[in-house]
Each structure stands twice: as C-alpha cells, then as structure tokens.
Amino acid sequence: MEETVENQSNLFIARQPILDKVQNIFAYELFSRSSGESQAAPKGMSVSDDSEMMFNILSTFGIEQLLDGKKAFLNCILEGNNLDYFELIKPKNIVIEVMPPEELHNKDSIEEIKNKMTTLKNKGYELAAGEFSLLDGYENIFALLDYLKVDGHNKPEKVALAVKKALANKKKIVAEKVETEEQFNYLKRFGIEFFQGYFFAKPTNVSAKITSPAVSTIIRLINLVLQEADIKELEKVLKTDPTLSFKLFRYMNSCGVGGGAKVETLNQALLMLGYKPLFKWLSILFTTTKKGEGSDAITKMALIRAKFMELLANDCLSKKDADQCFVVGMFSMLDVLLNVPIDVALSSIDLNDSIKDPILNKSGDYWPLLSLTVSIEVNDWIDVFAIAYQMKLSSMLINERYLQAIEWSNKLRLGS
C-alpha cells in the first residue's frame, strides 16, 4: 500500500494515557489529526484517511517505542473502508476502538461493521466501542467487544446501567473525559476499572510549601550547581543523603555514563559528570520524586514534555535554548509533581526569567514551544496547527521529535 510523504506531513499524532484504579498506566489511546482549519479533517481528506495514515506512521516509526509495553487504543472507522492497512502492524497489545456508523440505525452499516469486527477479532485484535454499542440493533457488535467506553460526564443512572450490562457480559470498562480527582473517585465507586482524561495531571492536596526532605536536598544541590559552587561543597551536601549518593553512583556506573571507568567516590562522580549534566540529572530527579497515585503517568508526561521541547528547540533555536527548554518543560509540571503552587515551587530555585516567564506568565521566547507541547498533550488540535504554522514546524518533524522524546523517556535510567 502506497502512502505519500505529502499526506503523512499533514498528520499530527499524540497519545493519552489510560490509567487503572491506582493510577498506573494501563494503556495509551493514540490520536491523529490532519492539519486544517478546524477539528474536523480538511476538505478532500476523511477521518478514515487519518486512520490509514496513522497505521502507516506507526509501521514506519515502530509502535513499540510509543507504547513501552502497554496496550494501544486506536480509533478506526470500519464502515466503507477495507482492512488492508491493518496488515501494517501486529495485533499484539492493539485495541481497535470502533467508531459508530454515520447513520446509527442503518442495518447494512451495522452488519458491515460487525463482519469487519469479526475479521479483526479473528486476527487477534481486541475491540472497544462507545455507548452506541448499547443501542437496540447493536447486540452482535456489543457481543464482540472486550472494552466498553463510557462518558465520565454521564448522569449516574446512565453510568450505572452501562456498567451493569458490561460487567454482566464480562466486558472491561473505560471511563472517558475524566478531568478531576473528584470525578475519578466518583466513577470508581461504580466498579469501573480504567480511566482516561487528565485528572491525574492536576495538583491535589496542595501544600503551601515543599515538605519532602529528599526534594529539599535536590533543590539545595540544584541551586549550588547554578552557582557553580565548589565540588567539595556539592559533595558535602550529597553525603547527607545516602539514597541520592547511591543513585548518583548507579547512574555513573550504568549505560557508559562514566566513560567506561568505574566511579568509586562522590568527588570522582561529580568531577566526571560536570555542572551541566549534573544539573540535568538533578532536574529529572526533582520531577520524579512524586510517590503514590498517578506518579507513573505524571513523571512520564513531565519527561516527555521536557525532551520534546529540547528536541524542537534544537531544530528551530539554539543549543543553549534547547538546554533551557528542557528545564522549562520539566519544571512546568512542578505544581503537579510536588503538590505545591507553581510559583512556590519555582521560587525555591534560582532560575532566570527566560525559564520562569513561559511557566508563570505564558510569555517569553520559549512560551510558543511550551504551548505547542501542552496543546499536543490535551489534543487541542486547533492550537497545534496554529502554533506549528507560526513556528514553521512541519507535522512530520513534530511527530518525529514526539516519538523520539517518548523513546528517550522509555530508556531513561537515573540510577534508581
């Protein structure tokens, strides 16, 4: 099957985590959107074309790096389309989320979708669909499902009926559009297993100050690095935290970070690493100290945001800007990671205005890249198209950097 670069260059891809009851990542839903003036596909290109191009891009870049061993939910329109492009990827860990027909009560369309679902099921794909599958006339489609997706904004009685039918028929349930912690806790009570939305990426139980001793030590070290303090002073602080020292040794002696030489002392580790790499390592540790519910998804999001901004800045700005953009991306989620107001979190570190302005004031040279990154995360395609156009960044480049950032986050080892 042929796919032109021109068509692929019109497509943006993104992913959204699907979490379990304790907010560990269970799967990702992969999204694609063709560039255009609105959320709909542009003239001459259908949403089904988007699906086909998504499969082509995934087969080109490799779906494994997008998923890190998790399942993938892929939206697909089966009505009126052949299944040739399903040959491009293996069915392992793939859940096909079936879209409703254009005419909900067209019996021929329902039959066509059911037959194609049966074919995909026989090939080894898992299947999901929304609440249209609960309608009269869709019994055969519902029977083929592994997952039922329900709208998290539905009234309680509607949620309860959907859950009751799904559980009675041994279907797993995914609640969509879950945007707050309260909504998440409310939906859990219905017996729903999986949750999709950005409720996990909002701070909860906000404290007026940073209370974690481990975080305080990292902040102290970051400030010393920014001041280019004497190595002996850095060593003195590290010696007060055995866990942090152990992580530094592990990091230096893994993956060739230490240049092949075995690192045996803190002084040796600090001298070999240097200020800039040490700052980056500490910055990542700073954002990965969150424990408890949602920490996995939040940490992943912060790491990908930072690396994605760094990679794009390398393309359109400078190396120095790229280093700064990494910090902007990482520290823009400190309120969620530390459960403190963002201004409080940032005030604990001696950062320059070029890093603080994009986060606090939505201004400065790095704000467009931060805005683009956040828009991709929340699937705000109108803003994605507008910012990409303004910055003269092609969707092909953005997709490539996005996938590279995900791959980097999957491989990252910090000595933990």
Summary of the structure (lengths in Angstrom):
residues: 416
radius of gyration: 23.4
end to end distance: 44.3
largest distance: 76.6
contacts: 1318
relative contact order: 0.10
helix: 55%
strand: 11%
